Amino acid sequence: MAEPKPMETAPRDGRKITVLWTDRDGQENESIAQYRAPERLKQAGGDWDESDAGWWAYVDSDTQKRIEPHGWKPADSGDEDE
């Protein structure tokens, strides 16, 4: 399995990647996440602002949450060159 890469190198173009993050209980998590820029959020409709930009992941089957990941891997583990 590939070592996680620093978040500064993660793609912010809307593609989904696997991220590593720690929740408020100190639990380490691995989730599929997507960076959402303000302009993309506004295109989708709704009342979004700059504070809504960031990494978003499903924390259960119905709930998305903005998270602060500390590492990432390509979502498709077969594509190591991303």
Secondary structure, 3 states (H helix, E strand, C coil): CCCCECHHHCCCCCCEEEEEEECCCCCEEEEEEEEECHHHHHHCCCCCCHHHCEEEEECCCCCEEEECCCEEEECCCCCCCC
